[in-house]
Amino acid sequence: MVPFPMQRFDSNSDFIGLDCLALPENFSGAAYYVYHLAKNLLESPRRFSFAIFCTPKHAPLFSSLLKTSDKMVSVPIKNRAQKIFFYEFQLKSLLIKENVKVFYATHYICPPKSSRYFLINTFHDMGFLLYPQYYPFIKKLYFGRRMKTFLARADRIVAISHSTAAAISRLFPGSASKISVIHSGADHLLAHKTFERFWQQPSLAGKTFQRFYSTTPYILAVNTFERRKNFPFIIRVFNYLKRKYKIGHKLLLIGQPANGLKAAKAEVENSPFKPDITIAHAVSIEELIFYYRHCDFFMNASAYEGFGFTPFEAINFGCPAFLFKNNAISELLGDHLYIFDHLDAEKWAEFIKSEIDNHFQNKILRDAIEHLTWQNTTESVLSLFEKRIPSEEPNLV
């Protein structure tokens, strides 16, 4: 692995920059990574100051967490094109102006290299290149062409899983020596303190939804409605359970709209059990926690993930979780009865019914992911900063 070069760092005037510009209008997996990492870094004991780079809308998420020596750098970005232009042509000079000596990019895109700062860039997955069929044309075109550039610019690369690191090494072997693997935390909902008032749209479900599902057994699936998340498959498993085994459950699907929503809705329309299926796109954090706590069981059939929060969120709340063995699940959970290496809906339904009858005694336990905490993630990221910044100023006399 490439060693970290050390450089002079004045704790009174120099900063580590945290990139929170990637935060979107509505939160999903990558946004949770950016927010919770920044939050935990700001709250951590540390000997250096942070500069938070974010839009004015998201500034309230972090303002109360800043220490006296920290600062907020607010950037009024209004759309994706403006964001790309800013990263490419304006961010470099702003980092130099703000005395940023280490910049932690959190979501692929990063500014050009400079001798004035050390650049750490986070890569969540290589799905744009490995599975282009799952992504919108514009995204796979842009990242397909720019991924090599963003990897080359980074002085250090953080991959959020070993499978992502392996994919980077295979596709871009010249970047392999710069990679550090740091898993995301998965315990954020267990220690939830509301931040949704700053960004969350009004719930489409509401308390009526809570009352309904508190008295009706239901199956839960939570994910962005992307093609790779395989929501139509989950609906087909539900159809088998209803038709063949006559279960009394309903199905609740929660997630932000994306390029797989149309197919999911079509599957619902074709289901003979359509009245028992509900799709919700915006639920509050409190509601989401409620659904995890009260569902009968959880399903996830995502074909590919860099990490994938929702299965681990479900397991943390004690949900029996039936999962497809994608790369991240295989890496972080290994083999288990509740993890399937196929997408045969009838076989999923048969096994799930047997576990319903068995009261889910074989479910994946929270102990399996107890190491996936934001504290561990934060400590690992802090160690990258410590390796970059000397503990004492050199004697220049």
Secondary structure, 3 states (H helix, E strand, C coil): CCCCCCCCCCCCCCEEEEECCCCCCCCCHHHHHHHHHHHHHHHCCCCCEEEEEECHHHHHHHHCCCCCCCEEEECCCCCHHHHHHHHHHCHHHHHHHCCEEEEEECCCCCCCCCCCCEEEEEECCCHHHHCHHHCCHHHHHHHHHHHHHHHHHCCEEEECCHHHHHHHHHHCHHHHHHEEECCCCCCCCCCCCCCHHHCCCCCCCHHHHHHHHHCCCEEEEECCECHHHCHHHHHHHHHHHHHHHCCCCEEEEECCECCCHHHHHHHHHHCCCHHHEEEECCCCHHHHHHHHHHCCEEEECCCCCCCCHHHHHHHHCCCCEEEECCHHHHHHHCCCCCEECCCCHHHHHHHHHHHHHCCCCCCCCHHHHCCCCHHHHHHHHHHHHHHHCCCCCCCCC
